Structure formats: structure tokens, C-alpha cells
Amino acid sequence: MADIPIVCRDCTVISLSTNNSETLDGLYSVRFAHWIDSLRSLCLGSALGLWLIVTWASIQATAQPAYTDRIAAIVNKEVITLSELNAALEDEYKRLRARFSGEDLARRLRQKRYEILNGLIERTLQLQEARARGLTVSDEEIQRAMKRTGLAMPESANANEQIRKRIEEQVLLEKLRAFEVQRLVTVSDAEVVRYYHEHQEEFMSPPTYRLKQILWLVDPGQNDQRIVEKAEEVYRALQNGAAFEALARDYSEGPEAVHGGNLGIVREDELLAPLARVLKTMKPGDISPPIRTSLGVHILGLEERIPGNPIPLDQVEQAIKTHLYQERAQATYQQWLTELRQKAFIDIKLVESEHS
């Protein structure tokens, strides 16, 4: 991370080999458990992100010694250090550096650093709030969460403890959100019914099509230039009034050729993606230009578009309720988080270099 230019305004230097309880006039006690590489895989851009994805390989890197650190931000009486921020940023930095350079890289990196620091601040605030409310996590809850992650616990007792700590914090955050947000959000049956009727277009079965087709099969890797030229020739003939059925019998290599290319009624989800995309632009009576797919080269004739039918409410009721609940829970959560920040003491020490 040495390539990332960061400067700190009045950054307090913390010696990790000494007791710094007097730092900042004794107001702030500093926790030095950084979990440096375990933070790399965390979803810091969203406070609702999953914080449990910690691998043994990432924890091994925490064995690298560090003797000094700097403060990136102060959140009430807790400190977020520069090493924590850099560790959380490292994977994003590698990803961005592989795609961008120069000022574009610097701009994107500044934005990502801001997002990640903001995520760390919000997470710290929530953990503080959870503890202030007396919320705790039992060993049984930690064990259940560990099983859900499917992570193999490392042999190192220190690394194991770090993983347990991370999982404990995640469970604590889930409890806090349940207490502060989920209990306040409800969705009534009447609201579900109203949403269903007001968004009827979202709850229709896919349309079906009465189609005919002329198909030239193309083997993978085969040079299809000659076939494309023939398809273009047949398409021009169709545009000039030639009978689709006759040309299908003469040229199509699909099994429907003997029926004049008639495919009957076909559901949208039965079609190859390139054919479905073209059909969305066609009107009954239209004939498509040649379309290349993994199967070969197609010319489609659309005879009829049959609209989908409304999906019964009882089949989508739970999906609507879940959608409305998640939408409201997120809005409630963001409002609560804003209020949490407003009443907190937050001092961001980090300043971007003018040349970053």
C-alpha cells in the first residue's frame, strides 16, 4: 500500500510498543487489534454489508509487525487507524490500479477511500450503540453463525479468536438492526394488494409468439460466411414478396422445414437470447434479418404476439411483501443511521494529498 499517497492533518502517531492511554489528552483510549487483512474482504461500502467473509489466508498477514500507526478518524472515544483503512482499501486499490492510471486512478481511489472510511465509521458507531444498549452475543449464537459461514477455523488460537470476534460483532450488528429498524417496519395485506394492482405490468406471465423460422445450422468454429451470404439472399427475396413457407422448405435445416418453417406457439423463455431480443422489436407480419446464434443463422417470421396473463396475487404476495419490507427497512435504517451520526463525535483526521 506504499504506493497510495495519504497525508494526515494533525494525525496522532501511535507507538504500538508503548502504552498510549494519554493520547489526545487522555480522552481517547486506543484499541490496537487491527485485523488488518481480514478487513480486506469486508463489504465496507454499505453498512448493511456482510462482515463475516474472513479467510485464514488474510489473517496470516496480520503477523507482520507494525510499530507505529496514525489515526484516520475518531468516533466518539474510539479510533480508526490508518493501517485499518489501508488494509480495507488494499484489494480495491489493486482492482482500480489494474484498470486505471494517472489522475483517473487518483480520483477513483479518493472516492473509494472515502466510501470505505465512511463504512468503518458507521460500523464503529453501530457497535458502540449496540454495547450502550446492553446487547450481547452468546457463545451459542457465535457457534451458529460460524456454522452458517462454512469457514474452516484455523489452528492458530490467535487467528481463531479474531474470526470469533468478527462474527460476534456481525451478530451484534444484526441484533441492533432488528431492535432499531425491523421492529418498526410493517407491511399490511392491504398495502400488498394495492401494490399488486398499481404495478400490474410487473406481474404478467411472459408473452408467447406464433413463429416461423428458416434456420441454417452452423457448427462451432465453422466459417459461416457462405451461410450468412445465403441467408441475406433469402432475406432479400422475402422482402420482395417471396413466400416464407416455400423458402423454408427449400433452405431451412430445422425440423420444422417440412411444415414451411412453422414453429407454432413459443414462450419467450424457450428462445435463444438473441432471438428473444429481436422479437421484442418486431410487430406481427414482420420478418427479421438474419440473426446469428450459437445454433446457426435464423430468419424469423412473427405471425402473432400473444400477451401474457396476470399472475394470480397468491403466487406473488410473499414476493411483494418482501420487496416492500426491504424497501422500508432500508429507508428506516438510513434515517436511524443519519441520526446516530448527528449525535456522535466524529473527527476525520485523514486528508487527501493534492498529488494522490
C-alpha positions, 0 to 999 in steps of 0.5 A: 500500500506504499504506493497510495499517497495519504497525508494526515492533518494533525494525525496522532502517531501511535507507538504500538510498543508503548502504552498510549492511554494519554493520547489526545489528552487522555480522552481517547483510549486506543484499541490496537487489534487491527485485523488488518487483512481480514478487513480486506474482504469486508463489504465496507461500502454499505453498512448493511454489508456482510462482515463475516467473509474472513479467510485464514489466508488474510489473517496470516498477514496480520503477523507482520509487525507494525510499530507505529500507526496514525489515526484516520478518524475518531468516533466518539472515544474510539479510533480508526487507524490508518493501517485499518483503512489501508488494509480495507482499501488494499484489494480495491486499490489493486482492482482500480490500479489494474484498470486505471492510471494517472489522475483517473486512478487518483480520483477513483481511489479518493472516492473509494477511500472515502466510501470505505472510511465512511463504512468503518465509521458507521460500523464503529458507531453501530457497535458502540450503540449496540454495547450502550444498549446492553446487547450481547452475543452468546457463545451459542449464537457465535457457534451458529453463525460460524456454522452458517459461514462454512469457514474452516477455523484455523489452528492458530488460537490467535487467528481463531479468536479474531474470526470469533470476534468478527462474527460476534460483532456481525451478530451484534450488528444484526441484533441492533438492526432488528431492535432499531429498524425491523421492529418498526417496519410493517407491511399490511395485506392491504398495502400488498394488494394495492401494490399488486394492482398499481404495478400490474405490468410487473406481474404478467406471465411472459408473452408467447409468439406464433413463429416461423423460422428458416434456420441454417445450422452452423457448427462451432468454429465453422466459417459461416460466411457462405451461410450468412451470404445465403441467408441475406439472399433469402432475406432479400427475396422475402422482402420482395414478396417471396413466400416464407413457407416455400423458402423454408422448405427449400433452405431451412435445416430445422425440423420444422422445414417440412411444415414451411418453417412453422414453429407454432406457439413459443414462450419467450423463455424457450428462445435463444437470447438473441432471438428473444431480443429481436422479437421484442422489436418486431410487430406481427407480419414482420420478418427479421434479418438474419440473426446469428446464434450459437445454433446457426443463422435464423430468419424469423417470421412473427405471425402473432404476439400473444400477451401474457396473463396476470399472475394470480396475487397468491403466487406473488404476495410473499414476493411483494411483501418482501420487496416492500419490507426491504424497501422500508427497512432500508429507508428506516435504517438510513434515517436511524443511521443519519441520526446516530451520526448527528449525535456522535463525535466524529473527527476525520483526521485523514486528508487527501494529498493534492498529488494522490 
